[in-house]
């Protein structure tokens, strides 16, 4: 049985009422986040003219989430009667504010850089990029950091200030890419024959494009080889797989046609002692 008298006394206690309202505020905030976050996506589906990228969806969802929590915090402060006290304390904390500002300058720099990344859109979620030698697929773009997944399945977290001040290579933005395969052949090998073999391999593969035309160029003369580079254009999504297969096909074809791919050789000369 519930003690009605005890319950009545508790409900008359000012702090008990405040705790109840705080709990209600937190629960309401959680429910509001769950209700409002999917609204942007549903609105995007309903209105065909509005096409928002994945990172824009995520940014709006985070803004909604943080905004609701800020409102909830202000309501809780009002319930506790601390809103005016905290405002006065913040107004008198000029020196502390400066110190905190210096301590948080890196965080603020990352957040400002994150806003510029959202506006400039040098890359999107799902695209393959390279930042300062770190290569992978973009998993998430947050206000403070960009997260990419490397080809070895490692997550790489890069502060947005570093991203904004670095050279960014976007491998996914354009629909086609050029496959470049460096090859070295012996000086004694038939250069024209090697070129024809490579071009025939490329032309027989339907995944490689006829335009722009494939080519084989001489890029230099090494200590042991004439350095060539096979160049062919392909749809972006097939890039990595086709590059590996092309290298294998060239090696097999060269072996069949007696075209040597040289490697460094060392000759040891042993001097005989005179009797």
DRENDO-1510 file (C-alpha; in Angstrom, 1 decimal, always signed):
<recs>
REC; n; res; u; v; w
REC; 1; UNK; +0.0; +0.0; +0.0 .
REC; 2; UNK; +1.2; +3.5; -0.8 .
REC; 3; UNK; +1.5; +5.8; +2.1 .
REC; 4; UNK; -0.7; +8.6; +0.9 .
REC; 5; UNK; +0.3; +10.9; +3.8 .
REC; 6; UNK; +4.1; +10.4; +3.1 .
REC; 7; UNK; +3.6; +10.9; -0.6 .
REC; 8; UNK; +1.6; +14.1; +0.1 .
REC; 9; UNK; +4.4; +15.4; +2.3 .
REC; 10; UNK; +7.1; +14.6; -0.3 .
REC; 11; UNK; +5.1; +16.4; -3.0 .
REC; 12; UNK; +4.9; +19.5; -0.7 .
REC; 13; UNK; +8.7; +19.5; -0.4 .
REC; 14; UNK; +10.2; +22.1; -2.7 .
REC; 15; UNK; +13.4; +20.1; -3.6 .
REC; 16; UNK; +11.4; +17.0; -4.4 .
REC; 17; UNK; +9.3; +19.0; -6.9 .
REC; 18; UNK; +12.5; +20.4; -8.4 .
REC; 19; UNK; +14.0; +16.9; -8.8 .
REC; 20; UNK; +10.8; +15.7; -10.5 .
REC; 21; UNK; +10.8; +18.6; -12.9 .
REC; 22; UNK; +14.5; +18.1; -13.7 .
REC; 23; UNK; +13.9; +14.4; -14.5 .
REC; 24; UNK; +10.9; +15.4; -16.7 .
REC; 25; UNK; +13.1; +17.9; -18.5 .
REC; 26; UNK; +15.8; +15.4; -19.2 .
REC; 27; UNK; +13.3; +12.8; -20.4 .
REC; 28; UNK; +11.6; +15.4; -22.6 .
REC; 29; UNK; +14.9; +16.4; -24.1 .
REC; 30; UNK; +15.8; +12.8; -25.0 .
REC; 31; UNK; +12.3; +12.3; -26.6 .
REC; 32; UNK; +12.6; +15.5; -28.5 .
REC; 33; UNK; +16.0; +14.5; -29.9 .
REC; 34; UNK; +14.6; +11.2; -31.1 .
REC; 35; UNK; +11.6; +12.9; -32.7 .
REC; 36; UNK; +13.3; +15.9; -34.3 .
REC; 37; UNK; +16.5; +14.3; -35.7 .
REC; 38; UNK; +14.8; +12.2; -38.4 .
REC; 39; UNK; +12.6; +15.1; -39.5 .
REC; 40; UNK; +15.3; +16.5; -41.8 .
REC; 41; UNK; +15.6; +13.2; -43.6 .
REC; 42; UNK; +11.9; +12.8; -44.0 .
REC; 43; UNK; +11.6; +16.3; -45.3 .
REC; 44; UNK; +14.3; +15.6; -47.8 .
REC; 45; UNK; +12.3; +12.6; -49.0 .
REC; 46; UNK; +9.0; +14.5; -49.2 .
REC; 47; UNK; +10.5; +17.5; -51.1 .
REC; 48; UNK; +12.3; +16.4; -54.2 .
REC; 49; UNK; +14.0; +19.8; -54.8 .
REC; 50; UNK; +15.8; +19.5; -51.5 .
REC; 51; UNK; +18.8; +17.2; -51.8 .
REC; 52; UNK; +21.1; +17.3; -48.8 .
REC; 53; UNK; +24.3; +15.5; -48.5 .
REC; 54; UNK; +25.1; +12.9; -45.8 .
REC; 55; UNK; +27.4; +15.3; -43.9 .
REC; 56; UNK; +24.7; +18.1; -44.1 .
REC; 57; UNK; +22.2; +15.7; -42.5 .
REC; 58; UNK; +24.6; +14.8; -39.8 .
REC; 59; UNK; +25.4; +18.5; -39.1 .
REC; 60; UNK; +21.7; +19.5; -38.8 .
REC; 61; UNK; +21.1; +16.5; -36.6 .
REC; 62; UNK; +23.9; +17.5; -34.3 .
REC; 63; UNK; +22.8; +21.1; -34.2 .
REC; 64; UNK; +19.3; +20.0; -33.2 .
REC; 65; UNK; +20.7; +17.6; -30.6 .
REC; 66; UNK; +23.0; +20.2; -29.0 .
REC; 67; UNK; +20.3; +22.9; -29.2 .
REC; 68; UNK; +17.8; +20.8; -27.3 .
REC; 69; UNK; +20.4; +20.0; -24.6 .
REC; 70; UNK; +21.2; +23.7; -24.2 .
REC; 71; UNK; +17.5; +24.5; -23.8 .
REC; 72; UNK; +17.1; +21.7; -21.3 .
REC; 73; UNK; +20.1; +23.0; -19.3 .
REC; 74; UNK; +18.6; +26.5; -19.2 .
REC; 75; UNK; +15.3; +25.1; -18.0 .
REC; 76; UNK; +17.1; +23.1; -15.3 .
REC; 77; UNK; +19.0; +26.2; -14.2 .
REC; 78; UNK; +15.7; +28.0; -14.0 .
REC; 79; UNK; +14.1; +25.3; -12.0 .
REC; 80; UNK; +17.1; +25.3; -9.5 .
REC; 81; UNK; +17.0; +29.1; -9.4 .
REC; 82; UNK; +20.6; +29.3; -10.5 .
REC; 83; UNK; +20.2; +31.1; -13.9 .
REC; 84; UNK; +20.7; +34.5; -12.5 .
REC; 85; UNK; +23.6; +33.4; -10.2 .
REC; 86; UNK; +25.4; +31.7; -13.1 .
REC; 87; UNK; +24.9; +34.7; -15.4 .
REC; 88; UNK; +26.4; +37.0; -12.7 .
REC; 89; UNK; +29.3; +34.6; -12.2 .
REC; 90; UNK; +30.0; +34.4; -15.9 .
REC; 91; UNK; +29.9; +38.2; -16.2 .
REC; 92; UNK; +32.6; +38.5; -13.4 .
REC; 93; UNK; +34.8; +35.7; -14.8 .
REC; 94; UNK; +36.6; +37.8; -17.4 .
REC; 95; UNK; +40.1; +36.6; -16.5 .
REC; 96; UNK; +39.0; +33.0; -16.3 .
REC; 97; UNK; +37.2; +33.4; -19.6 .
REC; 98; UNK; +40.4; +34.6; -21.3 .
REC; 99; UNK; +42.3; +31.7; -19.8 .
REC; 100; UNK; +39.7; +29.2; -21.0 .
REC; 101; UNK; +39.7; +30.8; -24.4 .
REC; 102; UNK; +43.5; +30.3; -24.8 .
REC; 103; UNK; +43.1; +26.7; -23.5 .
REC; 104; UNK; +40.3; +26.0; -26.0 .
REC; 105; UNK; +41.8; +27.7; -29.0 .
REC; 106; UNK; +42.6; +24.4; -30.7 .
REC; 107; UNK; +39.1; +23.2; -30.2 .
REC; 108; UNK; +37.6; +26.5; -31.6 .
REC; 109; UNK; +40.0; +26.4; -34.5 .
REC; 110; UNK; +38.9; +22.8; -35.3 .
REC; 111; UNK; +35.2; +23.8; -35.1 .
REC; 112; UNK; +35.7; +26.9; -37.4 .
REC; 113; UNK; +37.6; +24.7; -39.8 .
REC; 114; UNK; +34.8; +22.2; -39.7 .
REC; 115; UNK; +32.3; +24.8; -40.7 .
REC; 116; UNK; +34.4; +25.8; -43.7 .
REC; 117; UNK; +34.7; +22.1; -44.7 .
REC; 118; UNK; +30.9; +21.9; -44.5 .
REC; 119; UNK; +30.5; +25.0; -46.8 .
REC; 120; UNK; +33.3; +24.2; -49.2 .
REC; 121; UNK; +32.6; +20.5; -49.5 .
REC; 122; UNK; +36.1; +19.4; -50.7 .
REC; 123; UNK; +34.9; +15.8; -50.0 .
REC; 124; UNK; +31.8; +13.9; -48.9 .
REC; 125; UNK; +31.0; +10.9; -46.8 .
REC; 126; UNK; +31.8; +7.8; -48.7 .
REC; 127; UNK; +34.5; +9.4; -51.0 .
REC; 128; UNK; +38.1; +8.2; -51.0 .
REC; 129; UNK; +40.5; +10.9; -50.1 .
REC; 130; UNK; +44.1; +11.6; -49.1 .
REC; 131; UNK; +45.2; +14.1; -46.4 .
REC; 132; UNK; +48.9; +14.5; -45.6 .
REC; 133; UNK; +49.6; +11.0; -46.8 .
REC; 134; UNK; +46.7; +9.5; -44.9 .
REC; 135; UNK; +44.5; +7.7; -47.4 .
REC; 136; UNK; +41.1; +6.1; -46.9 .
REC; 137; UNK; +37.3; +6.4; -47.3 .
REC; 138; UNK; +35.5; +9.2; -45.4 .
REC; 139; UNK; +33.3; +7.8; -42.6 .
REC; 140; UNK; +32.2; +10.9; -40.9 .
REC; 141; UNK; +32.7; +14.7; -40.9 .
REC; 142; UNK; +32.2; +16.3; -37.5 .
REC; 143; UNK; +32.7; +19.9; -36.3 .
REC; 144; UNK; +36.0; +19.1; -34.7 .
REC; 145; UNK; +37.4; +16.2; -36.7 .
REC; 146; UNK; +37.2; +14.2; -39.9 .
REC; 147; UNK; +37.2; +10.4; -39.6 .
REC; 148; UNK; +38.4; +8.2; -42.5 .
REC; 149; UNK; +38.8; +4.5; -42.7 .
REC; 150; UNK; +42.1; +3.3; -44.3 .
REC; 151; UNK; +42.3; +0.4; -46.7 .
REC; 152; UNK; +43.7; -1.7; -43.8 .
REC; 153; UNK; +40.4; -1.1; -41.9 .
REC; 154; UNK; +42.1; +1.3; -39.4 .
REC; 155; UNK; +40.1; +4.4; -38.4 .
REC; 156; UNK; +42.1; +7.6; -38.9 .
REC; 157; UNK; +40.9; +10.7; -37.0 .
REC; 158; UNK; +42.2; +14.0; -38.3 .
REC; 159; UNK; +41.5; +17.4; -36.6 .
REC; 160; UNK; +39.7; +19.7; -38.9 .
REC; 161; UNK; +42.3; +22.5; -38.5 .
REC; 162; UNK; +44.9; +20.1; -40.0 .
REC; 163; UNK; +42.5; +19.1; -42.8 .
REC; 164; UNK; +41.7; +22.7; -43.7 .
REC; 165; UNK; +45.4; +23.6; -43.9 .
REC; 166; UNK; +46.5; +20.5; -45.8 .
REC; 167; UNK; +46.5; +19.5; -49.4 .
REC; 168; UNK; +43.5; +17.3; -50.0 .
REC; 169; UNK; +43.4; +14.7; -52.8 .
REC; 170; UNK; +39.9; +13.5; -53.7 .
REC; 171; UNK; +40.0; +10.2; -55.6 .
REC; 172; UNK; +36.3; +9.8; -55.9 .
REC; 173; UNK; +34.9; +13.2; -57.1 .
REC; 174; UNK; +35.4; +12.7; -60.9 .
REC; 175; UNK; +33.6; +9.8; -62.7 .
REC; 176; UNK; +36.7; +8.5; -64.4 .
REC; 177; UNK; +40.4; +8.1; -63.4 .
REC; 178; UNK; +43.6; +7.3; -65.2 .
REC; 179; UNK; +45.3; +4.1; -64.3 .
REC; 180; UNK; +49.1; +4.5; -64.3 .
REC; 181; UNK; +51.3; +1.4; -64.2 .
REC; 182; UNK; +55.1; +1.9; -64.1 .
REC; 183; UNK; +57.0; -0.9; -65.9 .
REC; 184; UNK; +60.7; -1.4; -66.4 .
REC; 185; UNK; +62.1; -3.4; -69.4 .
REC; 186; UNK; +65.6; -4.4; -70.2 .
REC; 187; UNK; +67.7; -2.2; -72.5 .
REC; 188; UNK; +68.0; -5.2; -74.9 .
REC; 189; UNK; +64.2; -5.7; -75.0 .
REC; 190; UNK; +62.1; -4.6; -78.1 .
REC; 191; UNK; +60.5; -1.4; -77.0 .
REC; 192; UNK; +57.9; -1.3; -79.8 .
REC; 193; UNK; +56.9; -4.9; -79.1 .
REC; 194; UNK; +56.5; -4.2; -75.4 .
REC; 195; UNK; +54.4; -1.2; -76.2 .
REC; 196; UNK; +52.1; -3.1; -78.5 .
REC; 197; UNK; +51.6; -5.9; -75.9 .
REC; 198; UNK; +50.6; -3.5; -73.2 .
REC; 199; UNK; +48.1; -1.6; -75.5 .
REC; 200; UNK; +46.6; -4.9; -76.7 .
REC; 201; UNK; +46.0; -6.0; -73.1 .
REC; 202; UNK; +44.2; -2.7; -72.4 .
REC; 203; UNK; +42.1; -2.7; -75.6 .
REC; 204; UNK; +40.9; -6.2; -75.0 .
REC; 205; UNK; +39.5; -5.3; -71.6 .
REC; 206; UNK; +36.0; -3.7; -72.0 .
REC; 207; UNK; +36.3; -1.9; -68.7 .
REC; 208; UNK; +39.0; +0.4; -70.0 .
REC; 209; UNK; +37.7; +3.4; -72.0 .
REC; 210; UNK; +38.5; +4.1; -75.7 .
REC; 211; UNK; +38.4; +7.8; -75.0 .
REC; 212; UNK; +40.7; +9.3; -73.7 .
REC; 213; UNK; +43.0; +6.9; -75.6 .
REC; 214; UNK; +45.3; +4.6; -73.7 .
REC; 215; UNK; +49.1; +5.1; -74.1 .
REC; 216; UNK; +52.5; +3.8; -73.2 .
REC; 217; UNK; +55.2; +6.5; -72.6 .
REC; 218; UNK; +58.9; +6.3; -71.8 .
REC; 219; UNK; +59.4; +8.1; -68.4 .
REC; 220; UNK; +63.1; +7.7; -68.0 .
REC; 221; UNK; +66.3; +5.6; -68.3 .
REC; 222; UNK; +67.3; +3.8; -65.1 .
REC; 223; UNK; +70.5; +2.0; -64.2 .
REC; 224; UNK; +69.0; -1.4; -65.2 .
REC; 225; UNK; +65.9; -0.6; -67.3 .
REC; 226; UNK; +64.1; +1.6; -69.7 .
REC; 227; UNK; +61.2; +2.9; -67.6 .
REC; 228; UNK; +57.8; +2.9; -69.2 .
REC; 229; UNK; +54.4; +3.9; -67.9 .
REC; 230; UNK; +51.1; +2.4; -69.1 .
REC; 231; UNK; +48.2; +4.9; -69.0 .
REC; 232; UNK; +44.5; +4.0; -69.4 .
REC; 233; UNK; +41.3; +5.6; -68.4 .
REC; 234; UNK; +38.6; +3.7; -66.4 .
REC; 235; UNK; +35.4; +4.3; -64.4 .
REC; 236; UNK; +36.3; +5.4; -60.9 .
REC; 237; UNK; +34.6; +2.5; -59.1 .
REC; 238; UNK; +36.7; -0.1; -60.9 .
REC; 239; UNK; +40.0; +1.6; -60.3 .
REC; 240; UNK; +41.9; -0.4; -57.7 .
REC; 241; UNK; +40.8; -3.8; -58.9 .
REC; 242; UNK; +41.6; -3.1; -62.5 .
REC; 243; UNK; +45.1; -1.6; -61.7 .
REC; 244; UNK; +46.1; -4.8; -59.9 .
REC; 245; UNK; +44.8; -7.1; -62.7 .
REC; 246; UNK; +46.5; -5.0; -65.4 .
REC; 247; UNK; +49.9; -5.4; -63.7 .
REC; 248; UNK; +49.4; -9.1; -63.5 .
REC; 249; UNK; +48.4; -9.4; -67.1 .
REC; 250; UNK; +51.4; -7.4; -68.3 .
REC; 251; UNK; +53.8; -9.6; -66.3 .
REC; 252; UNK; +52.3; -12.8; -67.7 .
REC; 253; UNK; +52.4; -11.4; -71.3 .
REC; 254; UNK; +56.0; -10.2; -71.0 .
REC; 255; UNK; +57.1; -13.7; -69.7 .
REC; 256; UNK; +55.4; -15.4; -72.7 .
REC; 257; UNK; +56.9; -13.0; -75.2 .
REC; 258; UNK; +60.4; -13.1; -73.7 .
REC; 259; UNK; +60.5; -9.4; -72.6 .
REC; 260; UNK; +62.7; -9.2; -69.6 .
REC; 261; UNK; +61.8; -7.1; -66.6 .
REC; 262; UNK; +65.3; -6.5; -65.1 .
REC; 263; UNK; +66.4; -6.3; -61.6 .
REC; 264; UNK; +69.6; -5.2; -59.9 .
REC; 265; UNK; +72.4; -7.8; -60.5 .
REC; 266; UNK; +75.8; -7.9; -58.7 .
REC; 267; UNK; +78.8; -9.4; -60.3 .
REC; 268; UNK; +81.6; -10.6; -57.9 .
REC; 269; UNK; +85.1; -10.8; -59.3 .
REC; 270; UNK; +87.5; -12.9; -57.3 .
REC; 271; UNK; +91.2; -12.1; -57.9 .
REC; 272; UNK; +93.5; -15.1; -58.0 .
REC; 273; UNK; +96.7; -14.9; -56.0 .
REC; 274; UNK; +99.9; -15.1; -58.0 .
REC; 275; UNK; +102.2; -17.9; -57.1 .
</recs>
